Amino acid sequence: MPSLIDLHSHSTISDGLLAPEDLVMHAAEKGVKVLALTDHDDTGGLTVARKIATGQGMQFINGVEISVTWRRRTIHVVGLKVDPAYAPLSDGLAKIRAGRHLRAQGMAASLEKFGIHGSLEGSYAYAKQGIISRAHFARFLIDKGHASSIKGVFKRYLVKGKPGYFEHQWAELEEVISWINGSGGVAVLAHPGRYDIGRTNMLLLLEEFRNLGGTAIEVVTGSHTVDQYQEYAKLANMFDLKSSMGSDYHGPGHAYIEMGRLPDLPRGCVPVWQGWPETEIFNTEVH
């Protein structure tokens, strides 16, 4: 049975295609009952999203997805139930957003050397709220005919060793977890199956994440395969971490999976939402 909980989604505040209010309405139309908006490094859409969600009879969870550098690799940590007014969190996110422009300039310069011109201005045209991400560069490259899909453009241009890659130092894992926990939230390692770091490094990452105060990992998420659901369910239990789920929805044509279509967590997982008042009707361990 498809889950009614979606704890990872994006709006135009970061790199999604739908405005926060439209994203919430879309989720409601797809049957989602508990929704978290988790824009990249920005909480600017939470207030309006919560208002619309309340009007639709949905439970809304404050969220954010924060960019982290771990051992010279980029990973993402989702903060759920965060307080966006918590100063260390809001100040830290502001610094990360400022760094995004620097990275965008580096990416554009790299693409320029490869013969692709105008990518900085072209990509910013897709960044409706100002924050710039690799997804905006991907849309520019697709529209210019350099690739036919988001997956293809990332593989060909935007990952390490490719023409549009630019190494950038994001926040440290320890400080990001401290921001989230300090704000009253819970830290969730986002889509671990997307990190090409090998088995040993994954085990080291999960151990460090747990020891620093991380709470959960995304087990069921749009970019994971069915086999990865089982793999990360086992790893969550191995490291005594709870399990989260979310579509990572970015909008029509840019989604791994439609909202409201996620399967349930695998048997034996302890849901990250267990005990939350917002999810009272779901507050049972998955068996």
C-alpha positions as CSV (number, residue, x, y, z in Angstrom):
1,M,0.0,0.0,0.0
2,P,1.4,3.4,-0.9
3,S,2.5,5.5,2.1
4,L,0.7,8.7,3.0
5,I,3.9,10.1,4.6
6,D,6.4,12.1,2.5
7,L,9.3,13.6,4.5
8,H,11.5,14.9,1.6
9,S,10.3,17.4,-1.1
10,H,11.4,20.6,-2.8
11,S,9.8,23.8,-4.0
12,T,11.0,26.9,-6.0
13,I,12.7,28.1,-2.8
14,S,15.5,25.8,-3.9
15,D,15.5,23.7,-7.0
16,G,11.9,22.4,-7.3
17,L,9.5,23.4,-10.1
18,L,6.5,24.2,-7.9
19,A,6.0,27.1,-5.5
20,P,5.6,26.0,-1.9
21,E,1.8,26.5,-2.0
22,D,1.5,24.6,-5.3
23,L,3.7,21.8,-4.0
24,V,1.5,21.3,-0.9
25,M,-1.7,21.3,-3.1
26,H,-0.1,18.7,-5.4
27,A,0.8,16.5,-2.4
28,A,-2.8,16.8,-1.1
29,E,-4.1,15.8,-4.5
30,K,-1.9,12.7,-4.5
31,G,-3.2,11.7,-1.1
32,V,-0.3,12.7,1.1
33,K,-1.4,13.2,4.7
34,V,2.0,14.1,6.4
35,L,4.4,16.3,4.4
36,A,7.8,17.8,5.0
37,L,9.1,20.6,2.8
38,T,12.9,20.2,2.8
39,D,14.4,22.8,0.5
40,H,18.1,22.9,0.0
41,D,19.8,25.1,2.6
42,D,16.7,27.4,3.0
43,T,13.6,27.4,5.1
44,G,11.9,30.3,3.4
45,G,8.9,28.3,2.1
46,L,7.9,26.8,5.4
47,T,5.4,29.4,6.6
48,V,3.3,29.5,3.5
49,A,3.5,25.8,3.0
50,R,2.3,25.1,6.6
51,K,-0.7,27.5,6.1
52,I,-1.8,25.8,2.9
53,A,-1.3,22.3,4.4
54,T,-3.4,23.2,7.4
55,G,-6.2,24.4,5.1
56,Q,-6.0,21.0,3.3
57,G,-6.2,19.0,6.6
58,M,-2.6,17.8,6.2
59,Q,0.0,17.5,8.9
60,F,3.0,19.6,8.0
61,I,6.6,19.1,9.2
62,N,9.2,21.8,9.1
63,G,12.2,20.6,7.2
64,V,15.4,21.5,5.4
65,E,18.1,19.6,3.4
66,I,21.6,20.8,4.3
67,S,24.7,20.5,2.1
68,V,27.6,18.8,3.9
69,T,31.2,18.1,3.0
70,W,32.4,14.8,4.4
71,R,35.9,13.6,3.6
72,R,35.9,15.8,0.5
73,R,32.6,14.3,-0.7
74,T,29.2,16.1,-0.8
75,I,26.4,14.5,1.2
76,H,23.0,15.8,2.3
77,V,21.4,15.8,5.7
78,V,17.7,16.4,6.1
79,G,16.5,18.2,9.3
80,L,13.0,17.4,10.3
81,K,10.9,19.2,12.9
82,V,13.5,22.0,12.9
83,D,12.9,25.5,14.3
84,P,13.8,27.9,11.4
85,A,14.2,30.8,13.9
86,Y,17.0,29.0,15.8
87,A,20.0,31.4,15.2
88,P,22.8,28.9,14.7
89,L,20.7,27.1,12.1
90,S,19.5,30.2,10.3
91,D,23.0,31.8,10.3
92,G,24.6,28.5,9.1
93,L,22.1,28.2,6.2
94,A,22.8,31.8,5.2
95,K,26.5,31.1,5.0
96,I,25.9,28.0,2.9
97,R,23.6,29.9,0.5
98,A,26.3,32.6,0.0
99,G,28.7,29.8,-0.9
100,R,26.4,28.5,-3.6
101,H,27.1,31.5,-5.8
102,L,30.8,30.9,-5.6
103,R,30.3,27.3,-6.6
104,A,28.0,28.4,-9.5
105,Q,30.7,30.7,-10.8
106,G,33.3,27.9,-10.6
107,M,30.9,25.5,-12.5
108,A,30.2,28.1,-15.2
109,A,34.0,28.7,-15.7
110,S,34.5,25.0,-16.0
111,L,31.8,24.6,-18.6
112,E,33.1,27.7,-20.4
113,K,36.5,25.9,-20.9
114,F,34.6,23.0,-22.4
115,G,32.9,25.3,-24.9
116,I,29.5,25.7,-23.2
117,H,28.9,29.5,-22.9
118,G,26.4,31.5,-20.8
119,S,25.7,28.8,-18.2
120,L,25.8,31.1,-15.2
121,E,23.2,33.5,-16.4
122,G,21.3,30.7,-18.1
123,S,21.1,28.6,-14.9
124,Y,20.1,31.6,-12.7
125,A,17.1,32.1,-15.0
126,Y,15.8,28.8,-13.6
127,A,16.5,29.8,-10.0
128,K,13.3,31.7,-9.4
129,Q,14.0,32.4,-5.7
130,G,17.7,33.2,-6.1
131,I,19.3,30.1,-4.7
132,I,21.4,28.3,-7.3
133,S,22.0,24.5,-7.5
134,R,23.3,21.9,-9.9
135,A,19.7,21.1,-10.9
136,H,19.4,24.6,-12.4
137,F,22.6,24.0,-14.4
138,A,21.2,20.6,-15.4
139,R,18.0,22.3,-16.8
140,F,20.0,24.8,-18.7
141,L,22.2,22.1,-20.2
142,I,19.2,20.0,-21.2
143,D,17.4,22.9,-22.8
144,K,20.5,23.7,-24.8
145,G,20.6,20.1,-26.1
146,H,23.7,18.9,-24.2
147,A,21.8,16.0,-22.6
148,S,18.3,14.5,-22.7
149,S,17.6,13.8,-19.0
150,I,18.5,15.0,-15.5
151,K,20.3,11.7,-14.9
152,G,22.2,11.9,-18.1
153,V,23.3,15.5,-17.6
154,F,24.6,14.8,-14.1
155,K,26.6,11.8,-15.3
156,R,28.1,13.6,-18.2
157,Y,28.7,17.1,-16.8
158,L,28.1,17.7,-13.1
159,V,29.9,15.0,-11.1
160,K,33.5,14.8,-10.1
161,G,35.9,14.5,-13.0
162,K,33.4,15.9,-15.5
163,P,33.4,19.3,-17.3
164,G,30.9,21.1,-15.0
165,Y,32.2,19.9,-11.7
166,F,33.6,22.4,-9.2
167,E,34.8,21.2,-5.8
168,H,33.3,23.3,-3.0
169,Q,33.5,23.1,0.8
170,W,30.1,22.9,2.4
171,A,29.4,22.8,6.1
172,E,30.9,20.1,8.4
173,L,28.8,17.1,9.4
174,E,29.3,17.8,13.1
175,E,28.1,21.4,12.9
176,V,25.1,20.6,10.7
177,I,23.8,17.9,13.1
178,S,24.3,20.3,16.0
179,W,22.3,23.0,14.2
180,I,19.4,20.5,13.6
181,N,19.5,19.0,17.1
182,G,19.9,22.4,18.8
183,S,16.8,23.6,17.0
184,G,14.8,20.7,18.4
185,G,14.9,18.7,15.2
186,V,16.1,15.3,14.1
187,A,18.9,14.7,11.6
188,V,18.4,12.3,8.8
189,L,21.0,11.2,6.3
190,A,19.4,11.8,2.9
191,H,19.3,9.2,0.1
192,P,22.5,7.3,1.1
193,G,22.2,5.1,-2.0
194,R,23.2,8.1,-4.2
195,Y,26.7,8.4,-2.6
196,D,29.3,6.6,-4.6
197,I,31.6,6.1,-1.7
198,G,31.9,2.3,-1.4
199,R,30.9,-0.1,1.4
200,T,33.7,0.8,3.8
201,N,33.2,4.5,3.6
202,M,29.4,4.1,4.0
203,L,29.9,2.2,7.2
204,L,32.3,4.8,8.4
205,L,29.8,7.6,7.5
206,L,26.9,5.9,9.3
207,E,29.0,5.3,12.4
208,E,30.2,8.9,12.5
209,F,26.7,10.2,11.7
210,R,25.2,8.2,14.6
211,N,28.0,9.1,17.1
212,L,27.5,12.8,16.3
213,G,23.8,12.6,17.1
214,G,22.2,11.7,13.8
215,T,18.8,10.0,14.3
216,A,17.8,8.3,11.0
217,I,18.6,7.5,7.4
218,E,16.3,7.6,4.4
219,V,15.5,4.0,3.6
220,V,12.7,4.5,1.1
221,T,13.3,7.4,-1.2
222,G,12.7,8.2,-4.8
223,S,16.2,7.5,-6.0
224,H,16.6,4.2,-4.2
225,T,15.9,0.8,-5.9
226,V,13.8,-1.9,-4.3
227,D,17.0,-3.7,-3.4
228,Q,18.4,-0.6,-1.7
229,Y,15.3,-0.3,0.4
230,Q,16.3,-3.6,2.0
231,E,20.0,-2.8,2.1
232,Y,19.6,0.5,4.0
233,A,16.9,-1.0,6.2
234,K,19.5,-3.5,7.4
235,L,22.1,-0.7,7.8
236,A,19.7,1.4,9.8
237,N,19.1,-1.4,12.2
238,M,22.9,-2.3,12.3
239,F,23.7,1.2,13.5
240,D,20.6,1.6,15.7
241,L,19.2,4.4,13.5
242,K,15.6,5.0,12.7
243,S,14.2,4.9,9.1
244,S,12.8,7.8,7.1
245,M,11.0,8.0,3.7
246,G,10.4,10.7,1.2
247,S,9.9,11.1,-2.6
248,D,12.6,13.8,-3.0
249,Y,10.0,15.3,-5.3
250,H,11.2,18.3,-7.5
251,G,8.2,18.7,-9.8
252,P,6.7,17.3,-13.0
253,G,9.3,15.7,-15.3
254,H,12.0,16.1,-12.6
255,A,10.9,13.5,-10.1
256,Y,12.3,10.1,-9.3
257,I,8.8,9.1,-8.1
258,E,5.4,10.7,-7.9
259,M,4.2,11.9,-4.5
260,G,1.9,9.5,-2.8
261,R,3.5,6.5,-4.6
262,L,6.2,5.5,-2.1
263,P,6.0,2.0,-0.7
264,D,5.9,1.3,3.0
265,L,9.1,1.0,5.0
266,P,10.5,-2.6,5.0
267,R,9.5,-4.9,7.8
268,G,11.5,-4.3,11.0
269,C,12.2,-0.7,10.4
270,V,11.6,1.8,13.3
271,P,10.0,4.9,11.6
272,V,11.6,8.2,12.4
273,W,8.1,9.6,13.0
274,Q,7.3,7.1,15.7
275,G,5.9,9.0,18.7
276,W,5.3,12.3,16.7
277,P,1.9,13.8,17.5
278,E,1.6,14.8,13.8
279,T,1.7,11.1,12.8
280,E,-0.4,9.6,15.6
281,I,-2.3,7.3,13.2
282,F,1.0,5.9,11.9
283,N,2.8,5.6,15.2
284,T,3.5,1.9,15.1
285,E,6.6,0.0,14.3
286,V,6.7,-1.6,10.9
287,H,6.8,-5.4,11.3
